[in-house]
Amino acid sequence: MTSRADYFMPALMQPDQAAHEILAGLERGDFETHFPRRFTTLLKIAQWLPRRLYFYLLARAIARSTP
């Protein structure tokens, strides 16, 4: 699905890496598995922002990543 994308995807992982992360999370008994950490941590923090600010920052990030 990502082969046709023409924008920067800093958190892109190979399927085998993703599968490894999922299996490791299951083995640890984690309540949730999220990866890559730098990306998902940012999204979890962003949930606490006021909606207007959240969508403003999201729009800016998308605008910066598109050619």
DATAGI-V743718 format. One record per residue. N is the residue number from 0. RES is the residue in three letters. PSI is psi as a letter, one per 30 degrees, with the letter a starting at -180 (999 if undefined). OMEGA is omega as a letter, one per 20 degrees, with the letter a starting at -180 (NA if undefined). Layout:
n = [N;N]
res = [RES;RES]
psi = [PSI;PSI]
omega = [OMEGA;OMEGA]
This chain:
n = [0;1;2;3;4;5;6;7;8;9;10;11;12;13;14;15;16;17;18;19;20;21;22;23;24;25;26;27;28;29;30;31;32;33;34;35;36;37;38;39;40;41;42;43;44;45;46;47;48;49;50;51;52;53;54;55;56;57;58;59;60;61;62;63;64;65;66]
res = [MET;THR;SER;ARG;ALA;ASP;TYR;PHE;MET;PRO;ALA;LEU;MET;GLN;PRO;ASP;GLN;ALA;ALA;HIS;GLU;ILE;LEU;ALA;GLY;LEU;GLU;ARG;GLY;ASP;PHE;GLU;THR;HIS;PHE;PRO;ARG;ARG;PHE;THR;THR;LEU;LEU;LYS;ILE;ALA;GLN;TRP;LEU;PRO;ARG;ARG;LEU;TYR;PHE;TYR;LEU;LEU;ALA;ARG;ALA;ILE;ALA;ARG;SER;THR;PRO]
psi = [e;f;f;f;k;g;l;k;i;f;g;k;l;k;e;e;e;e;e;e;e;e;e;e;e;e;e;f;g;k;e;l;k;k;l;k;e;e;e;e;e;e;e;e;e;f;f;f;l;k;e;e;e;e;e;e;e;e;e;e;e;e;e;f;f;k;999]
omega = [a;a;r;a;a;r;a;r;a;a;a;r;r;a;r;r;a;r;r;r;r;r;r;r;r;r;r;a;a;r;r;r;r;a;i;a;a;a;a;r;r;r;r;r;a;r;a;r;r;a;a;r;r;a;r;r;r;r;r;r;r;r;r;a;r;a;NA]
